[in-house]
Amino acid sequence: MDLGLKDRVYVVTGATRGLGNAAARELVADGAKVVVTGRDEKRVADAAAELGPNAVGVAVANAEPDAAARLIAAARDAFGGFDGILVSVGGPPAGFVADNTDEQWQTAFDSVFLGAVRLARAAAAELDEGGVIGFVLSGSVHEPIPGLTISNGLRPGLAGFAKSLADELGPRGIRVVGLLPARIDTDRVRELDGLSADPEATRAANAARIPLRRYGYPEEFGRAAAFLLSPAASYLTGIMLPVDGGMRHGF
C-alpha cells in the first residue's frame, strides 16, 4: 500500500530512541523527510545520521519556549516544507502519589503537557490543508497505570486537548490524531519492568495480560504512526489509536 508519504516533511520530537525513533524510521522508509529532535546533541546527530539524507537533527527539548519555531523553521530550511508533527516525549518519573515531588510534577507538566501544547499550537498556525498533528500518549489515557502517577495525571488531559484541537482544525482540513502505546519493547518499558523485585517475572506476567501474549515491537508502533500521519489516513481525525496488542477491552 502506498501511504503517499514521498517527499512529505514531518517533525518528530523525542526521536533519538524509543517510539519517536521508531516512527521516524518508518516515515523515512516510506519516502518522507523528517526533522528529529532530542535533548542531547550527540544523540540527535547520531539518530539523524542513521536515518540518512532525508533526516536532519535539532537538539532541543519540548519544554523550551522556542522549540516549535526552531523546528518548523528547520523543516522548511532543510526540506522546503512542513506537513506535520508527531509530538513524542520521554515518560515522566515513575512513582506513587506520595513519592513524586512538586518539582517532578512541574518538570513533567512543562515537557509532557505544556511543551506539547506549544508545539501543536505553532504547527496549527503553519500547516495547510492536509496537514496533521500527532501525539504519542499512553494507554493511561483510558486506564491509570499503577506506579505512573504523573503520567496518569497528564496524559488524559493532553488527549482531551488533542480532541478539542481536532474539532477546531477539522474545518481547515488539518487532522489531529493520537497513539496510545502500552507494553512496547523499548528502553523505557524495560526500565519500568526493572523497578520490580523480579523483572523477568514481571515481564512474563505483563505479557500474559496481553491478548497477543507478547510485548509489541517498536517497528509495529512506528508503522501505525506512519499510517496515521500519512495521506492514506486522510479521513481519520480526533481518534486515539491503542497500539497495545489488545489490552484495552473497551471500544
Secondary structure, DSSP 8 states (H G I E B T S, - for coil): ---S-TT-EEEESS-SSHHHHHHHHHHHHTT-EEEEEES-HHHHHHHHHHH-TTEEEEE--TTSTTHHHHHHHHHHHHHS---EEEE-------B-TTT--HHHHHHHIIIIIIHHHHHHHHHHHH--TT-EEEEE--GGGTS--TTBHHHHHHHHHHHHHHHHHHHHHGGGT-EEEEEEE-SB-SHHHHHHHTTSS-HHHHHHHHHHHSTTSS-B-HHHHHHHHHHHHSGGGTT--SEEEEESTT-----
